[in-house]
């Protein structure tokens, strides 16, 4: 179809003209690209402040030098706590909204306001308000972004696609400190924000251009997304055995509590909480650790996050492994290998080339294992919700619970981001780097055990086939 055909495409005789470049703007590739950009922007700007914050709190908010680590942890917890609180709320609202586009755009408006407040902040109160707003924006963009992906992609390719989204989150999360440290070292505090505004502008253009598949279906007549096809299948599929086809059931009560009764949802949610704890624990401690141990400045404090960031770019490949081998194999293997890697970080104790090389190598391995298991957790929850709907049609409501499922997962990850600074910052502050990394290693080893119970039952496998 030519561009001219796209421009002249009609919704129906006598109805509105189709939007310009409808097929391109509603294509799966463009939706994935726009969602990737939105999540990358959110977490990049969140993390860019990490190496800047210790110095900014002293020079702009008057915090005592010896209290920097405490207030860095508090600010990280403020943002994560707000996201934790808002994720289930936004999940419900996004599922009930006519489209995902309005909350998707609203998140960027809130994020822009947050960056303006941070740039002008000269008090602890202003920093706290800005981080709370960023927590609201983060929860909204993650829930809406994952829901857009769930609508646009079939479950057979969901792991790889979520890998793209996970790579955006992780890349922003871990590249942010690197870029923030470099820009701050070169141009100062305000330069960090002038670097951020063009990224926000590009992100806004992509969000405004995007057209959801279910909106485009008004003109193209194509399927409105993966969720609706699942619901239609659930309405006509017979139950296992010789029983009659099930009838749509309408259930009262909050869907999130029905989801939490599912073994696979609970286990994958716990794993995402563990991942959030690990990421935020390093955000709260790593930059200050290399400053005190190696004597590095803000540039080095940003660069040290790069080894953990590189594996994030391979998350689509890791998602493909999940699609092929299943979540159980990938998740269990990653957590088992991650535990000794974390424990070995305690051997980094003094400034030397060998110690620096050891730290960089171990951080790279930590990044590999964290990002390899992330897509498996999101896919497992969505497959569990699909099995619930096929087994008991209508149990997740008339519109399904794609956004609420992703909202629950995001809530767990943000819960980890909330508790990570407590675990990382306060344990490291009180007992040292070795105690912090050692306890994280034991925690990850314990987390590996429930991963053996992931995967479908025989009944669920029959329904999904």
Secondary structure as the mmCIF struct_conf table of DSSP 4:
data_model
#
loop_
_struct_conf.conf_type_id
_struct_conf.id
_struct_conf.beg_label_comp_id
_struct_conf.beg_label_asym_id
_struct_conf.beg_label_seq_id
_struct_conf.end_label_comp_id
_struct_conf.end_label_asym_id
_struct_conf.end_label_seq_id
HELX_RH_AL_P HELX_RH_AL_P1 UNK A 3 UNK A 8
STRN STRN1 UNK A 10 UNK A 10
BEND BEND1 UNK A 11 UNK A 12
TURN_TY1_P TURN_TY1_P1 UNK A 13 UNK A 14
BEND BEND2 UNK A 15 UNK A 15
HELX_LH_PP_P HELX_LH_PP_P1 UNK A 16 UNK A 16
STRN STRN2 UNK A 17 UNK A 17
HELX_LH_PP_P HELX_LH_PP_P2 UNK A 18 UNK A 19
TURN_TY1_P TURN_TY1_P2 UNK A 20 UNK A 21
HELX_RH_AL_P HELX_RH_AL_P2 UNK A 22 UNK A 25
TURN_TY1_P TURN_TY1_P3 UNK A 26 UNK A 26
BEND BEND3 UNK A 27 UNK A 27
HELX_RH_AL_P HELX_RH_AL_P3 UNK A 28 UNK A 48
TURN_TY1_P TURN_TY1_P4 UNK A 49 UNK A 49
HELX_RH_AL_P HELX_RH_AL_P4 UNK A 50 UNK A 59
TURN_TY1_P TURN_TY1_P5 UNK A 60 UNK A 61
HELX_RH_3T_P HELX_RH_3T_P1 UNK A 65 UNK A 67
HELX_RH_AL_P HELX_RH_AL_P5 UNK A 68 UNK A 96
BEND BEND4 UNK A 97 UNK A 98
BEND BEND5 UNK A 100 UNK A 100
HELX_RH_AL_P HELX_RH_AL_P6 UNK A 101 UNK A 120
BEND BEND6 UNK A 123 UNK A 123
HELX_RH_AL_P HELX_RH_AL_P7 UNK A 124 UNK A 152
BEND BEND7 UNK A 153 UNK A 153
HELX_RH_3T_P HELX_RH_3T_P2 UNK A 155 UNK A 157
HELX_RH_AL_P HELX_RH_AL_P8 UNK A 158 UNK A 187
HELX_RH_AL_P HELX_RH_AL_P9 UNK A 189 UNK A 209
HELX_RH_AL_P HELX_RH_AL_P10 UNK A 213 UNK A 220
HELX_RH_AL_P HELX_RH_AL_P11 UNK A 226 UNK A 236
HELX_LH_PP_P HELX_LH_PP_P3 UNK A 237 UNK A 239
BEND BEND8 UNK A 240 UNK A 242
HELX_LH_PP_P HELX_LH_PP_P4 UNK A 243 UNK A 248
BEND BEND9 UNK A 253 UNK A 253
HELX_RH_AL_P HELX_RH_AL_P12 UNK A 255 UNK A 259
TURN_TY1_P TURN_TY1_P6 UNK A 260 UNK A 261
BEND BEND10 UNK A 262 UNK A 262
HELX_RH_AL_P HELX_RH_AL_P13 UNK A 263 UNK A 294
HELX_RH_AL_P HELX_RH_AL_P14 UNK A 298 UNK A 303
TURN_TY1_P TURN_TY1_P7 UNK A 304 UNK A 305
HELX_RH_AL_P HELX_RH_AL_P15 UNK A 306 UNK A 310
HELX_RH_3T_P HELX_RH_3T_P3 UNK A 311 UNK A 314
HELX_RH_AL_P HELX_RH_AL_P16 UNK A 315 UNK A 325
HELX_RH_AL_P HELX_RH_AL_P17 UNK A 327 UNK A 344
HELX_RH_3T_P HELX_RH_3T_P4 UNK A 345 UNK A 347
BEND BEND11 UNK A 350 UNK A 350
BEND BEND12 UNK A 352 UNK A 352
HELX_RH_AL_P HELX_RH_AL_P18 UNK A 353 UNK A 391
BEND BEND13 UNK A 392 UNK A 392
TURN_TY1_P TURN_TY1_P8 UNK A 393 UNK A 396
TURN_TY1_P TURN_TY1_P9 UNK A 398 UNK A 399
HELX_RH_AL_P HELX_RH_AL_P19 UNK A 402 UNK A 421
HELX_RH_PI_P HELX_RH_PI_P1 UNK A 422 UNK A 426
HELX_RH_AL_P HELX_RH_AL_P20 UNK A 427 UNK A 431
HELX_RH_AL_P HELX_RH_AL_P21 UNK A 433 UNK A 450
HELX_RH_3T_P HELX_RH_3T_P5 UNK A 451 UNK A 453
BEND BEND14 UNK A 455 UNK A 455
HELX_RH_AL_P HELX_RH_AL_P22 UNK A 458 UNK A 464
#
